[in-house]
Amino acid sequence: MRSRLTDWFEAKDIKDPEERLVIREVRQGKESSESSLLDLAISAETRGDMVSADSLYHQALLRNPKSWKAAWKYAEFMRHIQNKTADAIRLYEQAAANAPLRGTERARYLESGGCY
């Protein structure tokens, strides 16, 4: 039983090495969980797996509803890939409401196209 749990936490069931690293971080709780899910969503989007990408963006936002990064990236996905403008606007508003007011995170938000 211990060996099986160790294998699961080490993500040995995942074939893709890049995805394995992200899944392992999520399972072990090392990084902020939404950032790992965002990495997976971007990877799925790059592969052309839009259903998985949508699901992963949604999961990232559910995991941390105050994450401006998750809201912003999901809005970009909705706007550019899904062509769902109304959903994108709602997500942009959520990102703006939770965006940092100062510091390096604010600079990242403004760099990504956000505005106040």
C-alpha positions as CSV (number, residue, x, y, z in Angstrom):
1,M,0.0,0.0,0.0
2,R,2.8,2.4,0.9
3,S,4.5,1.8,-2.4
4,R,1.4,2.5,-4.4
5,L,0.8,5.7,-2.5
6,T,4.4,6.8,-3.1
7,D,4.0,6.1,-6.8
8,W,0.8,8.1,-6.9
9,F,2.4,11.1,-5.1
10,E,5.4,10.9,-7.4
11,A,3.0,10.8,-10.4
12,K,4.6,7.7,-11.9
13,D,1.3,7.0,-13.6
14,I,1.8,10.0,-15.9
15,K,3.7,9.3,-19.1
16,D,4.6,12.8,-20.3
17,P,7.7,14.0,-18.3
18,E,6.7,17.7,-18.3
19,E,3.2,16.9,-17.2
20,R,4.5,14.5,-14.5
21,L,6.4,17.4,-12.9
22,V,3.4,19.6,-12.6
23,I,1.1,16.7,-11.5
24,R,3.6,15.7,-8.8
25,E,3.7,19.3,-7.5
26,V,-0.1,19.4,-7.3
27,R,-0.3,16.0,-5.6
28,Q,2.4,16.9,-3.1
29,G,1.0,20.4,-2.5
30,K,4.4,22.1,-3.2
31,E,3.4,25.1,-5.3
32,S,0.2,27.1,-5.3
33,S,-2.2,24.6,-6.8
34,E,-3.7,27.0,-9.2
35,S,-0.4,27.8,-10.9
36,S,0.2,24.1,-11.5
37,L,-3.2,23.8,-13.0
38,L,-2.6,26.8,-15.1
39,D,0.6,25.2,-16.4
40,L,-1.4,22.1,-17.3
41,A,-4.1,24.1,-19.0
42,I,-1.5,26.0,-21.1
43,S,0.1,22.6,-22.0
44,A,-3.3,21.2,-23.0
45,E,-4.1,24.3,-25.1
46,T,-0.7,24.0,-26.9
47,R,-1.5,20.3,-27.6
48,G,-4.9,21.4,-29.1
49,D,-6.9,19.7,-26.3
50,M,-9.3,22.6,-25.7
51,V,-11.8,20.5,-23.6
52,S,-9.1,19.7,-21.1
53,A,-7.7,23.2,-21.2
54,D,-11.1,24.6,-20.4
55,S,-11.6,22.2,-17.6
56,L,-8.2,22.9,-16.1
57,Y,-8.6,26.7,-16.3
58,H,-12.0,26.3,-14.6
59,Q,-10.4,24.1,-11.9
60,A,-7.6,26.6,-11.3
61,L,-10.2,29.3,-10.7
62,L,-12.3,27.1,-8.5
63,R,-9.2,26.2,-6.4
64,N,-8.4,29.9,-5.8
65,P,-11.2,32.3,-6.8
66,K,-9.1,35.3,-5.8
67,S,-6.3,34.4,-8.2
68,W,-6.0,37.2,-10.7
69,K,-3.7,35.1,-12.9
70,A,-6.2,32.2,-13.1
71,A,-9.0,34.6,-14.0
72,W,-6.9,36.5,-16.5
73,K,-5.6,33.4,-18.3
74,Y,-9.1,31.9,-18.4
75,A,-10.5,35.1,-19.8
76,E,-7.9,35.1,-22.5
77,F,-8.8,31.5,-23.3
78,M,-12.5,32.3,-23.4
79,R,-11.9,35.4,-25.6
80,H,-9.4,34.1,-28.1
81,I,-10.1,30.4,-28.3
82,Q,-13.7,29.9,-27.3
83,N,-15.0,33.2,-28.7
84,K,-17.2,33.7,-25.6
85,T,-16.9,37.4,-25.1
86,A,-19.4,37.7,-22.3
87,D,-17.7,35.1,-20.2
88,A,-14.3,36.7,-21.0
89,I,-15.5,40.1,-19.8
90,R,-16.8,38.6,-16.5
91,L,-13.4,36.9,-16.0
92,Y,-11.5,40.1,-16.8
93,E,-13.6,41.9,-14.2
94,Q,-12.8,39.2,-11.7
95,A,-9.1,39.5,-12.5
96,A,-9.2,43.2,-12.1
97,A,-11.0,43.0,-8.8
98,N,-8.3,40.7,-7.4
99,A,-5.3,42.2,-9.0
100,P,-2.5,43.4,-6.7
101,L,-2.4,47.2,-6.0
102,R,1.4,47.4,-5.7
103,G,4.6,45.5,-6.0
104,T,6.0,43.1,-8.6
105,E,2.7,41.2,-9.0
106,R,1.0,44.5,-10.1
107,A,3.7,44.9,-12.7
108,R,3.0,41.4,-13.9
109,Y,-0.7,42.2,-14.1
110,L,-0.1,45.4,-16.1
111,E,2.4,43.6,-18.3
112,S,-0.2,40.9,-19.1
113,G,-2.6,43.6,-20.4
114,G,-4.5,44.4,-17.3
115,C,-5.6,47.9,-16.5
116,Y,-7.3,49.7,-13.6
